[in-house]
Amino acid sequence: MPAEIIMVEGRIGRVKPVRTAIVCGSDAWLWIDAGIAGTPRDAILPALATRGLTPPARNIAVITHGDVDHFGGITELREAVPQLVTMAHALDARLMEDLDVLVAERYDRFRDEGVVLDDDRVAQLRSRAGEAVAVDVRLTGAARIDLGDGEHWRVLPAPGHSGGHVVVVSDARRHAFLGDAVMGWGVIDGEGCLLPPHYIDVLAYRSTVDLLRTLDLETMDAAHEARLTGASVDAFLAASAEAVDAIGTAVSAADAVIESDAPDRLARVCADVHARLGRWPDASPLTLADAVSAHLAQLRVGSNTHPYADGGVA
């Protein structure tokens, strides 16, 4: 029989869904992401208890990338499943393994450009991260996971949102777990405010959209969206491509009119792009900082220069 897939939906803040998954194979279970600290206690473990299920001896957890709402629950999950083996791309594993590096290089990397994360937000992120995670298997390319009885899943590099983002794919099921690999026109925050899509590398993000299109998927599960099926898969991928192209066009226009030596240039370009597109009326323009910075880097040198942006697609 095909392995059962258990989808678990937790919450971040008041309304933001955070979706994790367990593929219950005959020989092993595959756990995909773990939410924030508290998600296993509040959502994942109760979902198993309701079904009367107990994890087997072999368990693999794939962490799609190094954001706190994807790895923050791993420590709790390990306590409940002591034999759990964690797997993530090496480029993002280093962020999960040192929360100071995570904050400095992922969340507060524009401090020198005047875009500063306030102390309350830093404290919130650290709380949601739980403890630093020791990643057991550090990927540098694709991997294949066998769960028994012909149930195979592939882990594929899918960079752009982060340098080491991965997706988890079943070719037989024509299904993929996306994490945040592509984000359409954006994602809601904990209070229901639509935020822009977040990516650090333009070419990598576009290549991930292209990769997902080549997989001929029938269904996709993203971390913060309801399941996408059939035509909605194509529509979501099209929206992801449209968004990055529209942001890029707006950045080019803003780049041409905002002086290059302005000390607050990044913030000013973000404000200009935010006003031009008008897609995220309730979001701060500074939530565009990562995407805008990525496009500005592409304009300067033809590609991005972020130290962990070169994830490659295998």
N, C-alpha and C positions, 0 to 999 in steps of 0.2 A: 504493500500500500504506500502511496505517496506520503511523505512526511507532513505532519500537521504544522501549520504556521500559526503561531499565536501573536496577534498584534495587540500591543498594550499602549494605552494612551494615558499619559500623566499630564500634569499642568505645571506651567511656569507662570508665576504671578497670578493674576486673576483669571485670565482667559486663554493664554497661549498654550496650545497643545504641544506636547513633546511625545513623539511616537517611537517606540522601540519594538523589536521583534525577536521571536524565538522560533527557530526551525527545528522541530523535534524529530531528528532522524532516528533510525533503528539502532545505530551504533554510537552516535554522538549528537549533541545539540549545538546549534549555531546561534549565538546571541549577538544581536546587532544593536550596538549602542546601549547606553545605560542611563540616559537622562542626566539630570542634575543630582547632587547629593539629596537623598530623600526619595527619589523616584523608585528605587527598588523596594523600599519599605512601604511606600504609599500605593504603588501601582503594580510593579512587576511581580513581586513575590505573592501578593494577594491574588493576582490573576492565576498563578500556578496552584495556589491553595484551593481556589474555587473549583478548579478542574481536577483536584486530587492528584496532581502530577508531581513527581520527584525527579530532579535531574539525574542523568546517568553518570557513569564514571568519567566519561570523556566530554569536555565542554570547551568550546572555542568562542571567545568574544571578539568580534571585529569592531573596532572603534573607527567610525568613518572619518573623524578628523578631530583636531585639537581644540574644540570649543567646549566650554564648561557644561553646556546642556547635552553633550554627547558622551563625555567621559566622567562627569562628576559623580555618577552613581557606582562606578566600578569598584571602589573600595568596599561599599556595602554589599555589592553583588559577590565579591570574593569571600566575604565573611559567610554568606549563605551557601556559596558553591566553592569550597576551598580548592578544588582541583581545576578551577577555571584558568584557562590559558588565554592571555590577551594578545591581540594582534592589531598593529596599526602601521601606517607608513612611517618610515624613519624620519621624514621631514617634519611630521607633526608629533611624533613620539617625544621628541625633545621638548616640546611645549608642555605636554602632559606631565613630564617628569620633573619639571621645575616651574612652580607657579610664578616665581619672580620673572623668569624668562617669558612665560605666557603673557603676563600683564605688559611687560616692556615691549615685546615684539609683536604681540597680536592685538591687544586692546588699547594700548596707550602709546603707540609708535609715532604719533605725530606731535608729541609734546614739544619738540624743538621747533615745530612749525606753528605753534600757538594753538593747536587743537588738543586740549588737555582733558583727560578723563577725571571727573571730580572724585573726591575721596569716598563718598557714599557709594558710587557706582563700582569703584575698585573693591570696596569691602563686600558688596553684593556678589560680585563675580567670584571672589575668593571663597565666599560662603557656599556658593553653588558648586564650586569645583571640588569641595570636600578636601581630600588629600591628594598630593601628587601621586601619579600612577606609574608604577614600574611596568613598562611594556615588555612582554616576554618575547614576542616575535616582531622584529622590525623589518617591514617590507621595503624593498627598493624597486619592485616591479609587481607583476601580477602573481596571484597564488590561486591554487585550486584546493577546495575543501571537500572531502568525501565523508558523508554522514551515514553511509550504509544503504544497501538495497538500491543502488544506482542513483542515489540522491547526491548530486554534485553541484557545488556553487563556486563561482569564480569571484575573486576579489581583484578589481581592476583600478589602477590609478586613475583618478578623475580630478585633476587639479584645477585651480582657478579661484574657488571660494577660499581655499587655503592651499598651500604648496603641496601638502601631503594628503589631500582628500582622496578617499577611495569609495567605490560603489560595490555592492554585492549583487551578483547576477546569477540567475538560473536560466540557462539557454533552453532547457526542456520546458520550463514553465513560461518562458518569455516574460520574466518578471525581474525587476531590479529594486533594491533598497537604495535610495539615493542619499540619505542623510540630507545635507544642504548643497549637494553638488551643483544643482541649478535651482533657481529660485523664482522663475517667472518674473513678474514685475515687483516682487517683494514678499515680505512675510510680516505677520502681525507680531507686536510685542506683547508683554504680559498684560497690558491694559487695553489691547485691541487696536492699537494704532498701527497702520500699515507703514512699514519701513522699506527703504529701497533695497534691491538685491545687493548682497555684500560679496565682493570678489577682490582679489589682490593682484590678479594677473589677467589681462584682457585676452591675450591669445590662448592661454591655457583654458580659460573659462569657455571661450568659443569652441575650442577643441573638444571639451567635455560635452557640450551640446551636440556636436557632430558625432562623437562616440556613441552617445545614447541613441541617436537617430539610426546608426548603423546596426544596432542590436535587434531591431524589429520587435520592440517590446509590446506586449499586450496590456500589461499592468505595471504600475510603478507606485512605490510607497516612499514619499518624502517625509522628513521628520516632523514637519509642521503643517501638512496638508492632508486632506482626506485622500483615500486611495484614488489614483487616476487609472482609468480604464478606456481602452479603445481610442476613440477620437480625442478624448481629453488628454491622452498621453502626447499626441502630436501637437495639440493646442498649447499645452504647458511648455513643451520644448520650443515651439514657435515664439511664445511670449518671452521666454528666457533670452532667445536670440534678438528679438525686437528691443528688449529693454537695454541690453548691452550696446546695441547699435545706436539707440536713441540717446543714451547717456554719453556715448563717445562723440556723437555729433554736437551735443550741447556743450561738452567740455571743449571741443575744438573752437566753437563760437566764443565761449567765455575766455579761452586762452588768448584769443586774438585781441581782446579789448581790455584785459586786466594786466597792468604793468608787471613785468617778470620779476622785478626786484622788491615788490611789496612784501613786507614782513608777514602780513596776514594773508598772503596770496591764496593758500589752500582754502581757507575759510571763505574768502571772497568768491573763489571759483565755485565752491559748493553752493553758496547762496545763489549765485547766478544760474547754475544748472537746475537747482531746486525750483526757482521761479520760472525758468523757461519750460520745464516739463510739467510742473503742476500735478504730478502723479501722487504725491505723498503730502497732502496739505497739512496734516497734523503732526508730521515728523519734523524734527530739527534738521535744517540743512546739513548739519555736521554729520548726520548719519550716512551721508554720501561720501565721507572722506576717503574710505578705502577705494571705492570704485573710481572716484575722481582722481585720486593719486595714481591709480593704475593707468588710467587714460593719459594723464599728464606725462607719466614715465614713457609710455608708448610714443607720444608725440615727440619727446626729447630724443630718444635713442632708437625708436622703432621696436622696442620690446621693453619688458619690465626689468627693474633692477633690485627688487626686494630680495633679501638674502635667502629666503626659502620659497621663492616663487617658481623655481624650475623643477616642477614635479614630473613632467613628462607623462604621456599616455602610452601605456604598453598595449 
